[in-house]
């Protein structure tokens, strides 16, 4: 890129089976290590009302986002739930996350959804600022409890 040229824009497309290795690396970079084989199995179990998009930049998968349409108790219509959004560290602050989120928003709007929600760990303060800049607002906290498998 020369000083007078504009930065390359990410290309967002639907994820393909061949992207599984790149998605596994992105999840691992985010702190959720997984092998491509295990991730492939997980992807096959996702509900039919789900989308996974990847963003390409400089010929590489730079990030991905996944969203599901979920029925919830407090709404008459399903909501979009961003299940994952990850951008490789070397591609951050280059419009990849925003391009992915805009594509997810379009998918949700096309599906008739009026709300999009996302969880983000408390330690991910940069992500919180990003979501606010994209029009999201803080609505609460999430809690987690691990359960033991049933005995015998």
C-alpha positions in Angstrom: 0.0 0.0 0.0 1.4 3.4 -0.9 0.7 6.5 1.2 -1.9 7.7 -1.3 -3.8 4.4 -1.7 -6.7 3.4 0.4 -6.5 0.4 2.7 -7.8 -2.9 1.4 -11.4 -3.6 2.5 -12.2 -7.0 4.0 -14.2 -9.4 1.8 -17.0 -11.0 3.9 -18.5 -14.3 2.7 -20.2 -17.4 4.1 -17.8 -19.8 5.7 -17.0 -23.1 3.9 -15.8 -26.4 5.2 -12.3 -25.5 4.0 -12.3 -22.6 6.5 -12.5 -24.9 9.5 -8.8 -24.9 10.2 -8.6 -21.0 10.1 -11.7 -20.8 12.4 -10.1 -23.2 14.9 -7.0 -21.0 15.0 -9.1 -17.9 15.5 -11.0 -19.5 18.4 -7.7 -20.7 19.9 -6.3 -17.1 19.7 -9.4 -16.0 21.5 -8.7 -18.4 24.3 -10.9 -21.3 23.3 -8.4 -23.9 21.9 -10.0 -26.5 19.6 -8.9 -28.8 16.8 -10.3 -28.4 13.3 -11.9 -31.9 13.7 -13.7 -31.0 16.9 -14.8 -27.7 15.5 -16.1 -29.4 12.3 -18.3 -31.6 14.5 -19.5 -28.6 16.5 -20.4 -26.7 13.3 -22.5 -29.6 12.1 -24.6 -29.5 15.3 -25.5 -25.8 15.0 -29.2 -25.0 14.4 -30.5 -24.4 10.9 -31.2 -20.8 11.8 -27.5 -20.0 12.1 -24.9 -18.2 10.0 -21.1 -18.2 9.9 -19.2 -15.6 8.0 -15.5 -15.1 7.4 -13.7 -12.0 6.4 -10.7 -12.3 4.1 -7.9 -9.7 4.0 -4.6 -10.0 2.1 -5.6 -13.4 0.9 -6.1 -14.9 4.4 -9.1 -15.5 6.7 -8.8 -12.5 9.0 -11.8 -13.1 11.2 -15.1 -14.8 11.5 -18.5 -14.3 13.1 -21.3 -16.7 13.9 -24.9 -15.8 14.8 -28.0 -17.8 15.6 -31.7 -16.8 15.6 -33.0 -17.9 19.0 -36.4 -17.9 20.5 -36.3 -16.4 24.0 -38.9 -16.1 26.8 -39.0 -12.3 26.9 -39.7 -11.7 23.2 -42.4 -12.6 20.8 -39.9 -12.7 18.0 -36.5 -14.5 17.8 -33.4 -12.5 18.5 -30.0 -12.7 16.8 -27.3 -14.0 19.2 -23.7 -13.4 18.1 -22.2 -16.7 19.2 -18.7 -15.8 18.1 -16.8 -12.9 16.7 -13.0 -13.2 16.4 -10.4 -11.2 14.4 -6.8 -12.4 14.1 -4.6 -10.0 16.1 -2.6 -9.0 13.1 -5.8 -7.8 11.3 -7.4 -5.9 14.2 -8.3 -2.2 13.8 -8.6 -2.6 10.0 -12.4 -2.8 9.7 -12.6 -6.6 9.8 -14.8 -6.9 12.9 -17.1 -4.1 11.8 -17.5 -5.7 8.3 -18.4 -9.0 9.9 -20.8 -7.4 12.3 -22.5 -5.5 9.5 -22.9 -8.7 7.6 -24.4 -10.4 10.6 -26.8 -7.5 11.1 -27.9 -7.8 7.5 -28.5 -11.6 8.0 -30.6 -10.9 11.1 -32.6 -8.1 9.3 -33.2 -10.4 6.4 -34.5 -13.1 8.8 -36.9 -10.6 10.3 -35.0 -10.3 13.6 -35.3 -7.0 15.4 -32.7 -7.5 18.1 -29.1 -8.6 18.2 -27.3 -9.7 21.4 -23.8 -10.6 22.2 -21.9 -11.9 25.2 -18.4 -10.6 25.9 -16.1 -11.6 28.8 -15.5 -8.9 31.4 -11.8 -8.8 30.6 -12.4 -8.0 27.0 -12.6 -4.2 27.4 -11.4 -3.5 23.8 -14.3 -5.6 22.6 -16.8 -3.8 24.8 -15.6 -0.4 23.3 -16.0 -2.0 19.8 -19.5 -3.1 20.4 -20.5 0.3 21.9 -19.0 2.0 18.8 -21.2 -0.4 16.7 -24.4 0.7 18.4 -24.7 -2.0 21.1 -25.4 -1.0 24.7 -24.6 -2.8 28.0 -27.7 -4.6 29.3 -26.4 -6.8 32.1 -24.0 -9.6 33.2 -23.8 -13.2 32.5 -23.1 -16.0 35.0 -21.8 -19.5 34.5 -21.8 -22.6 36.6 -20.1 -25.8 35.5 -22.0 -29.0 36.3 -20.7 -32.4 37.2 -21.9 -35.3 35.0 -24.5 -37.6 36.6 -23.1 -40.5 38.6 -23.6 -44.0 37.4 
